[in-house]
């Protein structure tokens, strides 16, 4: 999933990796750094997605960090496992593109795979909305 915005890539990347600000753009998600500085390999993050107490926590470890361009994570939680990458690329005219790719291991075997058939379109919309909110937030300054 990707989105483009009228914002320089470095600014977009800076807002994206300001983990406590995730609640401002990521649908129903609060994130925080639990270990390290949140800007280097080995830093750990925790993101809660949900409403009130209903939801799930996604524990992650940063496995690659290229300032202004790439953050890769390994999901290490009980429910969410796999890998993810955020890529920010500059575009002509001071614009940029952010791309979010996840390769998740679904929990609960056959039941999890069947549930994903229903959940996937909802997750895709939430992801697209989140990335568009991110580009608008970063462009505001």
C-alpha positions in Angstrom: 0.0 0.0 0.0 1.3 3.5 -0.8 0.4 7.2 -0.7 1.9 10.3 -2.2 2.0 13.7 -0.7 3.1 17.3 -1.2 5.9 17.0 1.4 9.6 16.4 1.2 10.7 12.8 1.8 12.8 13.7 4.9 9.9 15.5 6.5 7.5 12.6 5.8 10.0 10.1 7.2 10.5 12.2 10.3 6.8 12.4 11.1 6.4 8.7 10.3 9.2 7.6 12.7 7.9 9.9 15.5 6.3 6.8 17.1 4.1 8.6 19.8 2.6 10.7 16.9 1.2 7.5 15.3 -2.1 8.1 17.0 -2.4 11.2 14.9 -2.4 9.3 11.6 -2.6 5.6 12.1 -6.2 4.4 12.4 -7.0 3.4 16.0 -3.3 2.9 16.9 -1.1 4.3 19.6 2.7 3.4 19.4 5.6 3.9 21.8 9.2 3.1 22.1 9.8 0.5 24.7 13.6 0.0 24.3 16.3 2.1 22.5 15.8 5.4 20.8 13.2 4.2 18.2 15.6 5.3 15.4 18.1 2.4 15.3 18.4 -1.3 14.8 17.5 -3.2 18.0 15.0 -0.5 19.2 11.7 -2.0 20.3 8.2 -0.6 19.8 4.8 -1.4 21.1 1.6 -0.5 19.2 -1.9 -0.9 20.5 -4.6 -1.1 17.9 -8.2 -0.9 19.2 -10.8 1.0 21.0 -10.7 1.4 24.8 -9.4 -1.9 26.1 -10.6 -4.0 23.1 -7.8 -4.6 20.6 -4.4 -6.1 20.4 -0.8 -5.1 21.0 1.8 -5.4 18.3 5.3 -5.8 19.6 8.1 -5.0 17.1 11.8 -4.7 16.8 13.5 -2.4 14.3 15.7 -4.6 12.1 16.9 -1.9 9.6 16.8 1.8 9.7 18.1 4.1 7.0 17.4 7.7 8.0 15.0 9.5 5.6 14.3 6.3 3.6 13.6 2.9 5.3 12.4 1.3 8.5 12.1 -2.4 8.7 10.5 -4.2 11.6 10.1 -7.8 12.9 6.7 -8.3 14.6 7.4 -10.3 17.7 4.1 -10.3 19.6 1.8 -13.2 20.5 -0.8 -12.3 17.8 1.1 -10.4 15.1 4.2 -12.0 13.8 6.2 -11.5 10.6 8.0 -8.5 9.0 7.1 -5.1 7.8 8.8 -2.3 5.9 8.1 1.4 5.5 9.8 3.1 2.5 9.8 6.8 1.8 11.0 8.0 -1.6 11.4 11.5 -2.9 9.4 12.5 -6.0 9.9 15.5 -8.3 8.7 18.9 -7.1 9.4 18.3 -3.4 6.8 15.5 -3.2 7.3 12.0 -1.7 5.8 8.6 -1.6 5.4 6.3 1.4 5.0 2.6 1.0 4.0 0.1 3.7 4.5 -3.6 3.1 3.8 -6.4 5.6 4.4 -10.1 5.4 2.5 -11.5 8.4 2.2 -15.0 9.7 -1.5 -15.5 10.5 -2.4 -16.9 13.9 -5.0 -19.6 14.5 -4.2 -21.8 11.5 -7.2 -22.5 9.1 -9.5 -20.3 11.2 -7.0 -17.4 11.0 -6.7 -17.8 7.2 -10.5 -17.9 6.8 -10.9 -14.8 9.0 -8.3 -13.0 7.0 -10.5 -13.3 3.9 -13.0 -11.1 5.7 -10.5 -8.9 7.5 -8.1 -8.2 4.6 -10.3 -5.6 2.8 -11.0 -3.8 6.0 -7.3 -3.8 6.9 -6.4 -2.5 3.4 -8.8 0.4 3.7 -7.4 1.3 7.1 -3.9 1.1 5.8 -4.7 3.4 2.8 -6.5 5.9 5.1 -3.6 5.9 7.5 -1.0 6.6 4.9 -3.0 9.4 3.4 -3.4 10.9 6.8 0.3 10.6 7.3 1.1 12.5 4.1 -1.4 15.3 5.0 0.0 15.6 8.6 3.6 15.8 7.4 2.7 18.4 4.8 1.1 20.6 7.5 4.5 21.0 9.1 
